[in-house]
Amino acid sequence: MDIFDNVNESLGLTEDDDSSESSPSSKPNTTAEEEDVSSVDANGNGQVTIQEAKDAGFSMPITSDHWLYEYMQDRDGDGTVGE
């Protein structure tokens, strides 16, 4: 049987069933301070592009209640990126 790395787990997108506490990154609407944007910001410039977010496993659109939103550009100001 082949074993593959769980990309979602490394990005904090899955919960650990053995833990009695839920990690902040397993919550869908955590704050940016609780997340590590460097795992998504491939070029380290402090801004996340749609392509960087997709490459990290996020689906579009990203809405204003998502922790990643504040690192992205919402050019039309509608609270949605990547629509």
C-alpha positions in Angstrom: 0.0 0.0 0.0 1.3 3.5 -0.9 1.5 6.2 1.8 1.0 9.8 0.8 1.6 13.0 2.8 -1.6 14.6 3.9 -1.3 18.1 2.5 -4.4 19.3 4.3 -3.0 18.1 7.6 0.3 20.0 7.1 -1.8 23.2 6.4 -3.9 22.6 9.5 -7.0 21.8 7.5 -7.8 18.6 9.3 -8.6 17.8 12.9 -6.7 15.3 15.0 -9.3 12.8 16.3 -7.0 11.8 19.2 -6.8 15.3 20.7 -9.2 16.5 23.4 -8.6 20.0 22.3 -9.2 21.3 18.8 -6.3 23.3 17.3 -7.1 26.8 16.2 -6.3 26.0 12.6 -8.9 23.3 12.5 -11.7 25.9 13.0 -13.0 27.3 9.7 -13.2 30.9 10.9 -10.0 31.3 13.0 -8.2 34.7 13.1 -5.1 35.4 11.0 -3.0 35.5 14.2 -3.8 31.9 14.8 -2.8 30.8 11.3 0.6 30.7 9.5 0.3 32.6 6.3 3.9 31.6 5.4 2.6 28.2 4.5 0.5 29.8 1.8 2.6 32.9 0.8 5.1 31.1 -1.5 7.2 34.1 -2.3 7.1 35.6 1.2 5.9 39.1 0.2 3.1 39.2 2.8 0.4 39.0 0.1 -1.3 35.8 -1.1 -2.4 35.5 -4.7 -5.2 33.4 -5.9 -2.7 31.0 -7.5 -0.7 30.7 -4.2 -4.0 29.9 -2.3 -5.0 27.3 -4.9 -1.5 25.8 -4.9 -1.8 25.4 -1.1 -5.1 23.6 -1.5 -7.7 26.3 -0.8 -10.7 26.5 -3.1 -12.1 29.7 -4.4 -13.8 32.0 -3.6 -12.2 33.2 -0.4 -14.7 35.3 1.6 -14.1 38.1 4.1 -14.8 35.7 7.0 -11.9 33.4 6.0 -8.6 34.0 7.8 -6.7 34.2 4.5 -8.8 37.0 3.2 -6.8 39.8 4.8 -3.7 38.7 3.0 -5.4 38.8 -0.4 -6.5 41.7 -2.7 -10.2 42.2 -3.1 -10.0 44.7 -5.9 -13.8 45.3 -6.2 -14.3 45.4 -2.4 -17.2 42.9 -2.4 -15.8 40.7 0.4 -14.9 37.9 -2.0 -11.6 37.0 -3.7 -11.4 34.7 -6.6 -15.0 34.8 -7.8 
